[in-house]
């Protein structure tokens, strides 16, 4: 072996182990090629999956209330997984299915009819989803009062809950909806439009979007023909009351009803039909359901039924299960004290970011509009990063105070690092001696310091991290990479001067390295749906 060559700069043997030092030029040649390819090709070189697109279903809200903290984790996780899969060369379709029908929707509608006095989002100044959610709470309040009165008159709790007049009215409204009653349909469409307008504001603020939106009102009848086909094949069976079931006990699961005795479908029936419809529409290579872990059993059953019914693509279905998000007790409770409202949480995060940024004096000659934009970016960056850095299957405690911190493993630390690098580069670009640093051939620089070498090593591994994150559907890997890179830069920045007129070539190399570091921080945070500021 040659100690001094193009690949190996040295070696030694200690206690029977061969230690090899790789020549700096090898790192720098690879770095140069990466920089060139990142300019000409914004995503990874992986070819688009020839078997078909990857569908990712996330969000899946109900139209009877606003989005809440659980929806935030769902939306951030789903959107980030889409970004990562796309960066890894996949054709991705972002899908949302809105639960816009059922008894819970009728409860809001009935309460608005009875107690709303014609209120609208315009007349109240409330977002549409908040207004409709208000009447869902109103229904529950009056329903509980009725149950209490019935119990006082001698009814049992169970009987009172089943036969309360208000619930009977809601059930009657659902029957009218199913029959297509014009007045009920008009009210349903009006109130749903209010909710969609409210959702759109929240989605836009969160920075998430969808390529295709399905509505349960259009899909709930799907699946019945699939059940009938399963009966003919003998895979499903009918009980004496006329209900249709599948027996999965041999596979370690239970029996599952697919059609009720009155012929109406259950959620599983609809999910069977929706999966088949999506395959017919897209011929997907993968369909990923981003749904909380309380539905783990549901998806095991769904996938197994499809497989038993003979759908070969059933193996392409995947449930990306995630755990709950908790808040420290007493912090950011909702007005009802139960569910944390997404809009309130976002607003609180932005306000906290504004307060801390002003206290630390990090407003670098910002105009008021610029400052407002920065606070939004920092508040949302703190929220998104704190949630996405945790593996989805882990239950997490979201601590607002910890998340908005310019030090440590946080979004604002990474965002501030990007702004710091951009500030250094702007300063260099204003100096004639360093204006041309982008013309530097980094492969010719051979005097790599230890912290420079460490930063180059981290820069070179992003593509591999993206590929692993795509395989594991794990934004946490990208989040941890962004933090590792930001931390490495700050250690380098602390120990080495970047702009030094007496060492022009070294400075130009370091400026180029800084420029690429900023680009990779930007790329990795983009995969998390997080914006990074140019200055602070």
RASUL-V12326 format. One record per residue. N is the residue number from 1. SS is DSSP state (hx for helix, st for strand, lp for the rest). BURIAL is # if it has 16 or more other ideal C-beta (glycine too) atoms within 10 Angstrom, else .. Layout:
BEGIN
N_SS_BURIAL / N_SS_BURIAL
END
This chain:
BEGIN
1_lp_. / 2_lp_. / 3_lp_. / 4_lp_. / 5_lp_. / 6_lp_. / 7_lp_. / 8_st_. / 9_st_# / 10_st_. / 11_st_. / 12_st_. / 13_st_. / 14_st_. / 15_lp_. / 16_lp_. / 17_st_. / 18_st_. / 19_st_. / 20_st_. / 21_st_. / 22_st_. / 23_lp_# / 24_hx_# / 25_hx_# / 26_hx_. / 27_hx_# / 28_hx_# / 29_hx_. / 30_hx_. / 31_hx_# / 32_hx_# / 33_hx_. / 34_hx_# / 35_hx_# / 36_hx_. / 37_hx_. / 38_hx_# / 39_hx_. / 40_hx_. / 41_lp_. / 42_lp_. / 43_lp_. / 44_lp_# / 45_lp_. / 46_lp_. / 47_lp_. / 48_lp_. / 49_lp_# / 50_lp_. / 51_lp_. / 52_lp_# / 53_lp_# / 54_st_# / 55_st_# / 56_st_# / 57_st_# / 58_lp_# / 59_lp_# / 60_lp_# / 61_lp_# / 62_st_# / 63_lp_# / 64_lp_# / 65_lp_# / 66_lp_# / 67_lp_# / 68_st_# / 69_hx_# / 70_hx_# / 71_hx_# / 72_hx_# / 73_hx_# / 74_hx_# / 75_hx_# / 76_hx_# / 77_hx_# / 78_hx_# / 79_hx_# / 80_hx_# / 81_hx_# / 82_hx_# / 83_hx_# / 84_hx_# / 85_hx_# / 86_hx_# / 87_hx_# / 88_lp_# / 89_lp_# / 90_lp_# / 91_lp_# / 92_st_# / 93_st_# / 94_st_# / 95_st_# / 96_st_# / 97_st_# / 98_st_# / 99_st_# / 100_lp_# / 101_lp_# / 102_lp_# / 103_hx_. / 104_hx_# / 105_hx_# / 106_hx_# / 107_hx_# / 108_hx_# / 109_hx_# / 110_hx_# / 111_hx_# / 112_hx_# / 113_hx_. / 114_hx_. / 115_hx_. / 116_lp_# / 117_lp_. / 118_lp_. / 119_lp_. / 120_lp_. / 121_hx_# / 122_hx_. / 123_hx_. / 124_hx_. / 125_lp_. / 126_lp_# / 127_lp_# / 128_hx_# / 129_hx_# / 130_hx_# / 131_hx_# / 132_hx_# / 133_hx_# / 134_hx_# / 135_hx_# / 136_hx_# / 137_hx_# / 138_hx_# / 139_hx_# / 140_hx_. / 141_hx_. / 142_hx_# / 143_hx_# / 144_hx_. / 145_hx_. / 146_hx_# / 147_hx_# / 148_hx_. / 149_hx_. / 150_hx_# / 151_hx_. / 152_hx_. / 153_lp_. / 154_lp_. / 155_lp_# / 156_lp_. / 157_hx_. / 158_hx_. / 159_hx_. / 160_hx_# / 161_hx_# / 162_hx_. / 163_hx_. / 164_lp_# / 165_hx_. / 166_hx_# / 167_hx_# / 168_hx_. / 169_hx_# / 170_hx_# / 171_hx_. / 172_hx_. / 173_hx_# / 174_hx_# / 175_hx_. / 176_hx_# / 177_hx_# / 178_hx_. / 179_hx_. / 180_lp_. / 181_lp_. / 182_hx_. / 183_hx_. / 184_hx_# / 185_hx_. / 186_hx_. / 187_hx_# / 188_hx_# / 189_hx_. / 190_hx_. / 191_hx_# / 192_hx_# / 193_hx_. / 194_hx_# / 195_hx_# / 196_hx_# / 197_hx_. / 198_hx_# / 199_hx_# / 200_hx_. / 201_hx_. / 202_hx_# / 203_hx_# / 204_hx_. / 205_hx_. / 206_hx_# / 207_lp_. / 208_lp_# / 209_lp_. / 210_lp_# / 211_lp_. / 212_st_. / 213_st_. / 214_st_# / 215_st_# / 216_hx_# / 217_hx_# / 218_hx_. / 219_hx_# / 220_lp_# / 221_lp_. / 222_lp_# / 223_lp_# / 224_hx_# / 225_hx_. / 226_hx_# / 227_hx_# / 228_hx_. / 229_hx_. / 230_hx_# / 231_hx_. / 232_hx_. / 233_hx_. / 234_lp_. / 235_lp_. / 236_lp_# / 237_st_. / 238_st_. / 239_lp_. / 240_lp_. / 241_lp_. / 242_lp_. / 243_lp_# / 244_st_# / 245_st_# / 246_st_# / 247_st_. / 248_lp_# / 249_hx_. / 250_hx_. / 251_hx_. / 252_lp_. / 253_lp_. / 254_lp_. / 255_st_. / 256_st_# / 257_st_. / 258_st_# / 259_st_# / 260_lp_. / 261_lp_. / 262_lp_. / 263_lp_. / 264_lp_. / 265_st_# / 266_lp_# / 267_hx_. / 268_hx_# / 269_hx_# / 270_hx_# / 271_hx_# / 272_hx_# / 273_hx_# / 274_hx_# / 275_hx_# / 276_hx_# / 277_hx_. / 278_hx_# / 279_hx_# / 280_hx_. / 281_hx_. / 282_hx_# / 283_lp_. / 284_lp_# / 285_lp_# / 286_st_# / 287_st_# / 288_st_# / 289_st_# / 290_st_# / 291_st_# / 292_st_# / 293_hx_. / 294_hx_. / 295_hx_. / 296_hx_. / 297_hx_. / 298_hx_# / 299_hx_# / 300_hx_. / 301_hx_# / 302_hx_# / 303_hx_# / 304_hx_# / 305_hx_# / 306_hx_# / 307_hx_. / 308_hx_# / 309_lp_# / 310_lp_. / 311_lp_# / 312_hx_. / 313_hx_# / 314_hx_# / 315_hx_. / 316_hx_# / 317_st_# / 318_st_# / 319_st_# / 320_st_# / 321_st_# / 322_st_# / 323_lp_# / 324_lp_. / 325_st_# / 326_st_. / 327_st_. / 328_lp_. / 329_lp_. / 330_lp_. / 331_lp_. / 332_lp_. / 333_lp_. / 334_lp_. / 335_lp_. / 336_lp_. / 337_lp_. / 338_lp_. / 339_lp_# / 340_lp_# / 341_st_# / 342_hx_# / 343_hx_# / 344_hx_# / 345_hx_# / 346_hx_# / 347_hx_. / 348_hx_# / 349_hx_# / 350_hx_# / 351_hx_. / 352_hx_# / 353_hx_# / 354_hx_# / 355_hx_. / 356_hx_# / 357_hx_# / 358_hx_. / 359_hx_. / 360_lp_. / 361_lp_. / 362_lp_# / 363_lp_# / 364_lp_. / 365_lp_. / 366_lp_# / 367_lp_. / 368_hx_. / 369_hx_. / 370_hx_. / 371_hx_# / 372_hx_. / 373_hx_. / 374_hx_# / 375_hx_# / 376_hx_# / 377_hx_# / 378_hx_# / 379_hx_# / 380_hx_# / 381_hx_# / 382_hx_# / 383_hx_# / 384_hx_# / 385_hx_# / 386_hx_# / 387_hx_# / 388_hx_# / 389_lp_# / 390_lp_# / 391_lp_. / 392_lp_# / 393_lp_. / 394_lp_. / 395_lp_. / 396_st_# / 397_st_. / 398_st_# / 399_lp_. / 400_hx_# / 401_hx_. / 402_hx_. / 403_hx_# / 404_lp_# / 405_lp_# / 406_lp_# / 407_lp_. / 408_lp_. / 409_lp_# / 410_lp_# / 411_hx_# / 412_hx_# / 413_hx_# / 414_hx_# / 415_hx_# / 416_hx_# / 417_hx_# / 418_hx_# / 419_hx_# / 420_hx_# / 421_hx_# / 422_hx_# / 423_hx_. / 424_hx_# / 425_hx_# / 426_hx_. / 427_hx_. / 428_hx_# / 429_hx_. / 430_lp_. / 431_lp_. / 432_lp_. / 433_lp_. / 434_lp_# / 435_lp_. / 436_lp_. / 437_hx_# / 438_hx_. / 439_hx_. / 440_lp_# / 441_lp_. / 442_hx_# / 443_hx_# / 444_hx_. / 445_lp_# / 446_lp_. / 447_lp_. / 448_lp_# / 449_lp_. / 450_hx_. / 451_hx_# / 452_hx_# / 453_hx_. / 454_hx_. / 455_hx_# / 456_hx_# / 457_hx_. / 458_hx_# / 459_hx_# / 460_hx_. / 461_lp_. / 462_hx_# / 463_hx_# / 464_hx_. / 465_hx_# / 466_hx_# / 467_hx_# / 468_hx_# / 469_hx_# / 470_hx_# / 471_hx_. / 472_hx_. / 473_lp_# / 474_lp_# / 475_hx_# / 476_hx_# / 477_hx_# / 478_hx_# / 479_hx_# / 480_hx_# / 481_hx_# / 482_hx_# / 483_hx_# / 484_hx_# / 485_hx_# / 486_hx_# / 487_hx_# / 488_hx_# / 489_hx_# / 490_hx_# / 491_hx_. / 492_hx_# / 493_hx_# / 494_hx_. / 495_hx_. / 496_lp_. / 497_lp_. / 498_lp_# / 499_lp_# / 500_lp_. / 501_lp_. / 502_lp_. / 503_lp_. / 504_hx_. / 505_hx_. / 506_hx_# / 507_hx_# / 508_hx_# / 509_hx_# / 510_hx_# / 511_hx_# / 512_hx_# / 513_hx_# / 514_hx_# / 515_hx_# / 516_hx_# / 517_hx_# / 518_hx_# / 519_hx_# / 520_hx_# / 521_hx_# / 522_hx_# / 523_hx_# / 524_hx_# / 525_hx_# / 526_hx_# / 527_hx_# / 528_lp_# / 529_lp_# / 530_lp_# / 531_lp_# / 532_lp_# / 533_lp_# / 534_lp_. / 535_lp_# / 536_lp_#
END
